Amino acid sequence: MKNNKIRKEMVLFFILIAAVAIGNGLSDSVYSNYFKEVYNVTAPQRAFIEFPRELPGLLCALVIASLSFLGDFKLSLLAQILASVGLIGLGVFNPPFGIMLLFLFVNSLGMHLFLPLQDSIGMSLAEPDKIGQRVGQYASIKIGVGFLVGIMVFIGFRTGLFTFKSEIKLIFLIGAFAFFIASIIAIILMKTIKSDTSSITKNRVRLVFRKEYRYYYLLTILHGVQKQIAYVFGSWVIVDLLLKGADIMSLLIIASSFIGIFFMRKLGKWIDKFGIKKMMYLDALSFIVVYIIYGFVVWGVSSKILPQGSWPVMIIYALFVLDRLSMQMGIIKSVYLRSIAINSDEVTATLSTGTSLDHIVSILAAQVSGLIWITLGPQWVFFMAAFFSLGNLFVAWRIEPVDKLTIEN
């Protein structure tokens, strides 16, 4: 009989992921509305904000490399503390624009440090024959919690419990508390795995650049462009072009999260069943199709050819949800890296190097997209993303099929 029992440390990791998802859901998902309502930012200013917000991602590899002597688990603890401190600053004070960017940077540094660590830790804790399944499970948990948090955000803003008009931003303080809980779970997880040294990941102080990982690096660079469009300008269409508030944004996040709960569980199993190459084709085609349709609909609405209400708005809502689901398929590239890694010691270092490459492009893409939005029209931002997504199709075509998702330690 197949043993489906999940080890204690994996359960703790799932709880850690859930706590972090709460913190992110009560901060990152409402930032666009926060910037618009509190600071009344324009599209170019929104693009500029992405520099301090994404700079931690660029620095991620250097920070992880310099602090690698701590190991993945202690670094994850540091990440939760930084994320919490940054949100406390945004929640307690009503800071001037420049100070707000500083608190945003600290919060973002914590969140970005955890990005490569969550995949490295999750895959190191997973059973060798269930890597895809476990990755799908913790991604599903993250999205499931996001679904519940989305409901909480919607009710909070509709009832007036959450508001950006008050001095104290309660939503950010609750998010900070969630990150604090995550730090406690990280400590418990560290103590739990002390007796199981095979689960402890230590890094080497270095950045990893190997020609064997070239397609992984290309995927992370492309992800940097797609991420800006999905999370920044996809949201900005709804906030700025359609003039919708935080309650509508939360409803869309609820919808994408609800679908994502089931989608991510299936995705993890599909990776194990169909292999990475086929899933990369699906990943690439989903981006290309979504962004082409997005561009035409946004063009129609912004040029007044299509009405700013009724069915075009519903199409934009649907595209927003589909785009979020496409972004979740980014776990495929982490599993791909795990499958081709020369040795397990390089996984975290390579993931963090990839995160930095992602964010170098992400910062540039934000500035270019903001300029394109103003000068050529918002639709060209999405056409640009569709063009770059052809790179995903190229990678899917070029990589060798990988049947085995485990590597030697």
LODO-713672 format. One record per residue (C-alpha): x, y, z. Coordinates in nm, 2 decimals, always signed. Layout:
# residues N
+--------+--------+--------+
|     c1 |     c2 |     c3 |
+--------+--------+--------+
|      X |      Y |      Z |
...
+--------+--------+--------+
***
This chain:
# residues 409
+--------+--------+--------+
|     c1 |     c2 |     c3 |
+--------+--------+--------+
|  +0.00 |  +0.00 |  +0.00 |
|  +0.13 |  +0.35 |  -0.09 |
|  +0.24 |  +0.56 |  +0.21 |
|  +0.09 |  +0.91 |  +0.18 |
|  +0.18 |  +1.02 |  +0.53 |
|  +0.35 |  +1.36 |  +0.54 |
|  +0.64 |  +1.41 |  +0.77 |
|  +0.62 |  +1.65 |  +1.06 |
|  +0.87 |  +1.90 |  +0.91 |
|  +0.68 |  +1.91 |  +0.59 |
|  +0.36 |  +1.99 |  +0.78 |
|  +0.54 |  +2.27 |  +0.96 |
|  +0.67 |  +2.40 |  +0.63 |
|  +0.31 |  +2.41 |  +0.50 |
|  +0.21 |  +2.61 |  +0.81 |
|  +0.50 |  +2.85 |  +0.75 |
|  +0.39 |  +2.89 |  +0.38 |
|  +0.03 |  +2.97 |  +0.50 |
|  +0.15 |  +3.23 |  +0.75 |
|  +0.36 |  +3.40 |  +0.48 |
|  +0.07 |  +3.39 |  +0.24 |
|  -0.15 |  +3.58 |  +0.50 |
|  +0.12 |  +3.84 |  +0.53 |
|  +0.15 |  +3.88 |  +0.16 |
|  -0.22 |  +3.89 |  +0.10 |
|  -0.27 |  +4.17 |  +0.35 |
|  +0.01 |  +4.38 |  +0.19 |
|  +0.14 |  +4.30 |  -0.16 |
|  -0.21 |  +4.24 |  -0.30 |
|  -0.34 |  +4.59 |  -0.20 |
|  -0.03 |  +4.80 |  -0.27 |
|  -0.16 |  +4.93 |  -0.60 |
|  -0.47 |  +5.07 |  -0.43 |
|  -0.26 |  +5.20 |  -0.14 |
|  -0.03 |  +5.39 |  -0.37 |
|  -0.33 |  +5.53 |  -0.56 |
|  -0.55 |  +5.63 |  -0.27 |
|  -0.28 |  +5.76 |  -0.03 |
|  -0.03 |  +5.91 |  -0.27 |
|  -0.24 |  +5.95 |  -0.59 |
|  +0.04 |  +5.82 |  -0.81 |
|  +0.04 |  +5.83 |  -1.19 |
|  +0.14 |  +5.54 |  -1.42 |
|  +0.51 |  +5.66 |  -1.45 |
|  +0.52 |  +5.71 |  -1.07 |
|  +0.38 |  +5.36 |  -1.02 |
|  +0.66 |  +5.23 |  -1.25 |
|  +0.92 |  +5.42 |  -1.04 |
|  +0.79 |  +5.27 |  -0.72 |
|  +0.89 |  +4.93 |  -0.86 |
|  +1.25 |  +5.03 |  -0.83 |
|  +1.27 |  +5.02 |  -0.45 |
|  +1.01 |  +4.74 |  -0.44 |
|  +1.20 |  +4.52 |  -0.68 |
|  +1.56 |  +4.62 |  -0.58 |
|  +1.57 |  +4.36 |  -0.30 |
|  +1.51 |  +4.09 |  -0.56 |
|  +1.81 |  +4.22 |  -0.75 |
|  +2.02 |  +4.21 |  -0.44 |
|  +1.87 |  +3.87 |  -0.33 |
|  +2.16 |  +3.66 |  -0.46 |
|  +2.42 |  +3.88 |  -0.30 |
|  +2.24 |  +3.89 |  +0.04 |
|  +2.19 |  +3.51 |  +0.04 |
|  +2.54 |  +3.45 |  -0.07 |
|  +2.69 |  +3.68 |  +0.20 |
|  +2.47 |  +3.53 |  +0.47 |
|  +2.49 |  +3.17 |  +0.35 |
|  +2.67 |  +3.05 |  +0.66 |
|  +2.34 |  +3.08 |  +0.84 |
|  +2.17 |  +2.82 |  +0.62 |
|  +1.83 |  +2.83 |  +0.45 |
|  +1.62 |  +2.80 |  +0.76 |
|  +1.78 |  +3.09 |  +0.96 |
|  +1.77 |  +3.30 |  +0.65 |
|  +1.40 |  +3.23 |  +0.62 |
|  +1.36 |  +3.35 |  +0.98 |
|  +1.54 |  +3.67 |  +0.89 |
|  +1.32 |  +3.71 |  +0.59 |
|  +1.00 |  +3.70 |  +0.80 |
|  +1.14 |  +3.95 |  +1.05 |
|  +1.23 |  +4.20 |  +0.78 |
|  +0.89 |  +4.16 |  +0.61 |
|  +0.72 |  +4.22 |  +0.95 |
|  +0.92 |  +4.53 |  +1.03 |
|  +0.86 |  +4.69 |  +0.70 |
|  +0.48 |  +4.65 |  +0.73 |
|  +0.48 |  +4.78 |  +1.08 |
|  +0.63 |  +5.10 |  +0.95 |
|  +0.37 |  +5.13 |  +0.68 |
|  +0.09 |  +5.04 |  +0.92 |
|  +0.17 |  +5.26 |  +1.22 |
|  +0.29 |  +5.58 |  +1.05 |
|  +0.15 |  +5.78 |  +0.76 |
|  +0.49 |  +5.84 |  +0.61 |
|  +0.60 |  +6.09 |  +0.35 |
|  +0.65 |  +5.94 |  +0.00 |
|  +1.03 |  +5.89 |  +0.05 |
|  +1.00 |  +5.73 |  +0.39 |
|  +0.72 |  +5.51 |  +0.26 |
|  +0.96 |  +5.38 |  -0.01 |
|  +1.21 |  +5.29 |  +0.27 |
|  +0.96 |  +5.09 |  +0.47 |
|  +0.85 |  +4.93 |  +0.14 |
|  +1.21 |  +4.83 |  +0.06 |
|  +1.25 |  +4.66 |  +0.40 |
|  +0.92 |  +4.47 |  +0.36 |
|  +1.01 |  +4.38 |  +0.01 |
|  +1.36 |  +4.26 |  +0.11 |
|  +1.20 |  +4.01 |  +0.35 |
|  +0.95 |  +3.88 |  +0.09 |
|  +1.21 |  +3.85 |  -0.18 |
|  +1.46 |  +3.67 |  +0.03 |
|  +1.20 |  +3.40 |  +0.10 |
|  +1.12 |  +3.35 |  -0.27 |
|  +1.41 |  +3.13 |  -0.36 |
|  +1.43 |  +2.99 |  +0.00 |
|  +1.07 |  +2.85 |  -0.01 |
|  +1.14 |  +2.64 |  -0.32 |
|  +1.48 |  +2.52 |  -0.20 |
|  +1.35 |  +2.43 |  +0.15 |
|  +1.03 |  +2.28 |  +0.01 |
|  +1.21 |  +2.06 |  -0.24 |
|  +1.48 |  +1.96 |  +0.02 |
|  +1.21 |  +1.84 |  +0.26 |
|  +1.00 |  +1.66 |  +0.00 |
|  +1.03 |  +1.28 |  -0.05 |
|  +1.26 |  +1.21 |  -0.36 |
|  +0.97 |  +1.05 |  -0.56 |
|  +0.72 |  +1.33 |  -0.47 |
|  +0.89 |  +1.65 |  -0.55 |
|  +0.63 |  +1.77 |  -0.80 |
|  +0.35 |  +1.66 |  -0.58 |
|  +0.48 |  +1.84 |  -0.27 |
|  +0.56 |  +2.16 |  -0.47 |
|  +0.21 |  +2.15 |  -0.60 |
|  +0.07 |  +2.10 |  -0.25 |
|  +0.25 |  +2.40 |  -0.09 |
|  +0.17 |  +2.62 |  -0.39 |
|  -0.19 |  +2.52 |  -0.35 |
|  -0.18 |  +2.60 |  +0.02 |
|  -0.04 |  +2.94 |  -0.05 |
|  -0.31 |  +3.01 |  -0.30 |
|  -0.58 |  +2.87 |  -0.08 |
|  -0.48 |  +3.09 |  +0.20 |
|  -0.47 |  +3.38 |  -0.05 |
|  -0.83 |  +3.30 |  -0.13 |
|  -0.94 |  +3.32 |  +0.23 |
|  -0.74 |  +3.64 |  +0.28 |
|  -0.90 |  +3.79 |  -0.03 |
|  -1.24 |  +3.74 |  +0.13 |
|  -1.11 |  +3.90 |  +0.45 |
|  -0.98 |  +4.20 |  +0.25 |
|  -1.31 |  +4.24 |  +0.06 |
|  -1.52 |  +4.23 |  +0.37 |
|  -1.27 |  +4.46 |  +0.55 |
|  -1.29 |  +4.73 |  +0.29 |
|  -1.66 |  +4.70 |  +0.23 |
|  -1.74 |  +4.73 |  +0.60 |
|  -1.48 |  +5.01 |  +0.67 |
|  -1.27 |  +4.79 |  +0.90 |
|  -0.98 |  +4.84 |  +0.65 |
|  -0.92 |  +5.18 |  +0.50 |
|  -0.63 |  +5.37 |  +0.37 |
|  -0.78 |  +5.70 |  +0.49 |
|  -0.69 |  +5.65 |  +0.85 |
|  -0.35 |  +5.72 |  +1.02 |
|  -0.32 |  +5.36 |  +1.13 |
|  -0.34 |  +5.10 |  +0.85 |
|  -0.49 |  +4.80 |  +1.03 |
|  -0.46 |  +4.57 |  +0.73 |
|  -0.08 |  +4.62 |  +0.73 |
|  -0.05 |  +4.56 |  +1.11 |
|  -0.24 |  +4.23 |  +1.08 |
|  -0.01 |  +4.14 |  +0.79 |
|  +0.29 |  +4.22 |  +1.01 |
|  +0.16 |  +3.99 |  +1.28 |
|  +0.12 |  +3.71 |  +1.03 |
|  +0.49 |  +3.75 |  +0.93 |
|  +0.58 |  +3.74 |  +1.30 |
|  +0.39 |  +3.41 |  +1.34 |
|  +0.58 |  +3.28 |  +1.04 |
|  +0.91 |  +3.37 |  +1.21 |
|  +0.79 |  +3.16 |  +1.52 |
|  +0.71 |  +2.87 |  +1.29 |
|  +1.05 |  +2.90 |  +1.13 |
|  +1.22 |  +2.87 |  +1.47 |
|  +1.01 |  +2.56 |  +1.55 |
|  +1.10 |  +2.41 |  +1.21 |
|  +1.47 |  +2.46 |  +1.27 |
|  +1.45 |  +2.28 |  +1.61 |
|  +1.25 |  +2.00 |  +1.45 |
|  +1.50 |  +1.92 |  +1.18 |
|  +1.81 |  +1.94 |  +1.40 |
|  +1.80 |  +1.57 |  +1.44 |
|  +1.76 |  +1.52 |  +1.07 |
|  +2.07 |  +1.67 |  +0.91 |
|  +1.97 |  +1.54 |  +0.56 |
|  +1.69 |  +1.81 |  +0.57 |
|  +1.92 |  +2.10 |  +0.65 |
|  +2.04 |  +2.29 |  +0.35 |
|  +2.36 |  +2.49 |  +0.37 |
|  +2.48 |  +2.72 |  +0.10 |
|  +2.82 |  +2.80 |  -0.04 |
|  +2.92 |  +3.17 |  -0.05 |
|  +2.89 |  +3.22 |  -0.42 |
|  +2.68 |  +3.31 |  -0.72 |
|  +2.62 |  +3.02 |  -0.95 |
|  +2.65 |  +3.06 |  -1.33 |
|  +2.68 |  +2.74 |  -1.53 |
|  +2.61 |  +2.69 |  -1.90 |
|  +2.40 |  +2.38 |  -1.79 |
|  +2.16 |  +2.62 |  -1.63 |
|  +2.13 |  +2.87 |  -1.92 |
|  +1.77 |  +2.79 |  -2.00 |
|  +1.67 |  +2.82 |  -1.63 |
|  +1.83 |  +3.17 |  -1.63 |
|  +1.65 |  +3.26 |  -1.95 |
|  +1.32 |  +3.16 |  -1.80 |
|  +1.38 |  +3.37 |  -1.49 |
|  +1.47 |  +3.67 |  -1.71 |
|  +1.14 |  +3.63 |  -1.90 |
|  +0.96 |  +3.58 |  -1.57 |
|  +1.08 |  +3.93 |  -1.47 |
|  +0.90 |  +4.09 |  -1.76 |
|  +0.58 |  +3.88 |  -1.72 |
|  +0.57 |  +3.95 |  -1.35 |
|  +0.56 |  +4.32 |  -1.40 |
|  +0.28 |  +4.30 |  -1.65 |
|  +0.08 |  +4.05 |  -1.44 |
|  +0.11 |  +4.20 |  -1.10 |
|  +0.17 |  +4.57 |  -1.17 |
|  +0.02 |  +4.67 |  -1.50 |
|  -0.25 |  +4.40 |  -1.51 |
|  -0.37 |  +4.55 |  -1.17 |
|  -0.31 |  +4.91 |  -1.30 |
|  -0.56 |  +4.85 |  -1.58 |
|  -0.83 |  +4.78 |  -1.32 |
|  -0.72 |  +5.05 |  -1.07 |
|  -0.64 |  +5.33 |  -1.31 |
|  -0.82 |  +5.25 |  -1.64 |
|  -1.14 |  +5.10 |  -1.50 |
|  -1.12 |  +5.30 |  -1.17 |
|  -1.20 |  +5.01 |  -0.95 |
|  -1.13 |  +5.00 |  -0.57 |
|  -0.96 |  +4.76 |  -0.34 |
|  -1.28 |  +4.57 |  -0.29 |
|  -1.30 |  +4.47 |  -0.66 |
|  -0.93 |  +4.38 |  -0.66 |
|  -0.99 |  +4.16 |  -0.37 |
|  -1.28 |  +3.99 |  -0.54 |
|  -1.06 |  +3.91 |  -0.84 |
|  -0.79 |  +3.78 |  -0.61 |
|  -1.05 |  +3.56 |  -0.44 |
|  -1.16 |  +3.42 |  -0.78 |
|  -0.80 |  +3.35 |  -0.90 |
|  -0.71 |  +3.20 |  -0.56 |
|  -1.02 |  +2.97 |  -0.55 |
|  -0.94 |  +2.84 |  -0.89 |
|  -0.57 |  +2.82 |  -0.81 |
|  -0.63 |  +2.60 |  -0.51 |
|  -0.73 |  +2.31 |  -0.74 |
|  -0.51 |  +2.42 |  -1.03 |
|  -0.19 |  +2.41 |  -0.84 |
|  -0.26 |  +2.06 |  -0.69 |
|  -0.33 |  +1.94 |  -1.04 |
|  -0.02 |  +2.12 |  -1.18 |
|  +0.21 |  +1.94 |  -0.93 |
|  +0.07 |  +1.60 |  -1.03 |
|  +0.09 |  +1.70 |  -1.40 |
|  +0.46 |  +1.78 |  -1.37 |
|  +0.52 |  +1.43 |  -1.23 |
|  +0.29 |  +1.26 |  -1.49 |
|  +0.36 |  +1.45 |  -1.81 |
|  +0.71 |  +1.58 |  -1.75 |
|  +0.87 |  +1.92 |  -1.75 |
|  +0.90 |  +1.97 |  -2.13 |
|  +0.53 |  +1.93 |  -2.20 |
|  +0.43 |  +2.16 |  -1.90 |
|  +0.67 |  +2.43 |  -2.03 |
|  +0.49 |  +2.43 |  -2.36 |
|  +0.16 |  +2.48 |  -2.17 |
|  +0.32 |  +2.75 |  -1.97 |
|  +0.45 |  +2.94 |  -2.28 |
|  +0.13 |  +2.92 |  -2.48 |
|  -0.08 |  +3.04 |  -2.18 |
|  +0.12 |  +3.36 |  -2.16 |
|  +0.12 |  +3.43 |  -2.53 |
|  -0.26 |  +3.38 |  -2.57 |
|  -0.35 |  +3.57 |  -2.25 |
|  -0.13 |  +3.88 |  -2.33 |
|  -0.24 |  +3.90 |  -2.70 |
|  -0.61 |  +3.91 |  -2.59 |
|  -0.53 |  +4.14 |  -2.31 |
|  -0.37 |  +4.39 |  -2.55 |
|  -0.66 |  +4.40 |  -2.79 |
|  -0.92 |  +4.44 |  -2.51 |
|  -0.72 |  +4.71 |  -2.33 |
|  -0.67 |  +4.89 |  -2.67 |
|  -1.05 |  +4.88 |  -2.73 |
|  -1.13 |  +5.02 |  -2.38 |
|  -0.86 |  +5.29 |  -2.37 |
|  -0.95 |  +5.41 |  -2.72 |
|  -1.32 |  +5.41 |  -2.64 |
|  -1.40 |  +5.16 |  -2.92 |
|  -1.53 |  +4.92 |  -2.66 |
|  -1.75 |  +5.04 |  -2.37 |
|  -1.58 |  +5.09 |  -2.03 |
|  -1.84 |  +4.87 |  -1.87 |
|  -2.03 |  +4.55 |  -1.95 |
|  -1.86 |  +4.26 |  -2.13 |
|  -1.52 |  +4.42 |  -2.20 |
|  -1.47 |  +4.47 |  -1.82 |
|  -1.57 |  +4.11 |  -1.76 |
|  -1.32 |  +4.00 |  -2.02 |
|  -1.05 |  +4.20 |  -1.84 |
|  -1.15 |  +4.04 |  -1.51 |
|  -1.12 |  +3.70 |  -1.67 |
|  -0.78 |  +3.78 |  -1.82 |
|  -0.66 |  +3.90 |  -1.49 |
|  -0.75 |  +3.57 |  -1.33 |
|  -0.60 |  +3.36 |  -1.61 |
|  -0.28 |  +3.57 |  -1.60 |
|  -0.25 |  +3.50 |  -1.22 |
|  -0.29 |  +3.13 |  -1.29 |
|  -0.02 |  +3.15 |  -1.56 |
|  +0.22 |  +3.32 |  -1.32 |
|  +0.17 |  +3.03 |  -1.07 |
|  +0.31 |  +2.79 |  -1.33 |
|  +0.65 |  +2.95 |  -1.25 |
|  +0.70 |  +2.66 |  -1.01 |
|  +0.78 |  +2.45 |  -1.32 |
|  +1.11 |  +2.63 |  -1.37 |
|  +1.22 |  +2.56 |  -1.01 |
|  +1.14 |  +2.19 |  -1.05 |
|  +1.33 |  +2.20 |  -1.38 |
|  +1.64 |  +2.34 |  -1.21 |
|  +1.61 |  +2.08 |  -0.94 |
|  +1.61 |  +1.81 |  -1.21 |
|  +1.92 |  +1.93 |  -1.39 |
|  +2.12 |  +2.06 |  -1.09 |
|  +2.48 |  +1.93 |  -1.08 |
|  +2.44 |  +1.88 |  -0.71 |
|  +2.19 |  +1.97 |  -0.44 |
|  +2.42 |  +2.23 |  -0.28 |
|  +2.38 |  +2.45 |  -0.58 |
|  +2.00 |  +2.46 |  -0.58 |
|  +1.95 |  +2.75 |  -0.34 |
|  +2.24 |  +2.95 |  -0.47 |
|  +2.12 |  +2.91 |  -0.83 |
|  +1.76 |  +2.99 |  -0.73 |
|  +1.88 |  +3.31 |  -0.57 |
|  +2.10 |  +3.40 |  -0.87 |
|  +1.79 |  +3.35 |  -1.09 |
|  +1.59 |  +3.57 |  -0.86 |
|  +1.84 |  +3.85 |  -0.90 |
|  +1.84 |  +3.81 |  -1.28 |
|  +1.46 |  +3.82 |  -1.27 |
|  +1.46 |  +4.14 |  -1.08 |
|  +1.73 |  +4.32 |  -1.29 |
|  +1.49 |  +4.27 |  -1.58 |
|  +1.19 |  +4.34 |  -1.37 |
|  +1.31 |  +4.69 |  -1.27 |
|  +1.40 |  +4.77 |  -1.63 |
|  +1.07 |  +4.63 |  -1.75 |
|  +0.87 |  +4.84 |  -1.51 |
|  +1.04 |  +5.17 |  -1.63 |
|  +1.00 |  +5.08 |  -1.99 |
|  +0.64 |  +4.97 |  -1.95 |
|  +0.55 |  +5.29 |  -1.77 |
|  +0.70 |  +5.49 |  -2.06 |
|  +0.52 |  +5.27 |  -2.32 |
|  +0.19 |  +5.31 |  -2.13 |
|  +0.21 |  +5.69 |  -2.15 |
|  +0.36 |  +5.74 |  -2.50 |
|  +0.22 |  +5.45 |  -2.71 |
|  -0.08 |  +5.33 |  -2.51 |
|  -0.14 |  +5.07 |  -2.24 |
|  -0.21 |  +4.79 |  -2.49 |
|  +0.15 |  +4.79 |  -2.61 |
|  +0.26 |  +4.69 |  -2.27 |
|  +0.07 |  +4.36 |  -2.31 |
|  +0.18 |  +4.31 |  -2.67 |
|  +0.54 |  +4.35 |  -2.55 |
|  +0.48 |  +4.08 |  -2.29 |
|  +0.33 |  +3.84 |  -2.55 |
|  +0.64 |  +3.90 |  -2.77 |
|  +0.88 |  +3.82 |  -2.49 |
|  +0.68 |  +3.51 |  -2.40 |
|  +0.79 |  +3.36 |  -2.73 |
|  +1.11 |  +3.30 |  -2.53 |
|  +0.93 |  +3.05 |  -2.31 |
|  +0.82 |  +2.86 |  -2.62 |
|  +1.19 |  +2.86 |  -2.74 |
|  +1.30 |  +2.71 |  -2.41 |
|  +1.03 |  +2.44 |  -2.41 |
|  +1.15 |  +2.35 |  -2.76 |
|  +1.52 |  +2.34 |  -2.67 |
|  +1.53 |  +2.15 |  -2.34 |
|  +1.57 |  +1.78 |  -2.33 |
|  +1.28 |  +1.58 |  -2.18 |
|  +1.34 |  +1.51 |  -1.81 |
|  +1.18 |  +1.20 |  -1.66 |
|  +1.35 |  +1.19 |  -1.33 |
|  +1.29 |  +1.47 |  -1.08 |
|  +1.54 |  +1.37 |  -0.82 |
|  +1.91 |  +1.44 |  -0.80 |
|  +2.20 |  +1.30 |  -0.61 |
|  +2.31 |  +1.47 |  -0.30 |
+--------+--------+--------+
***
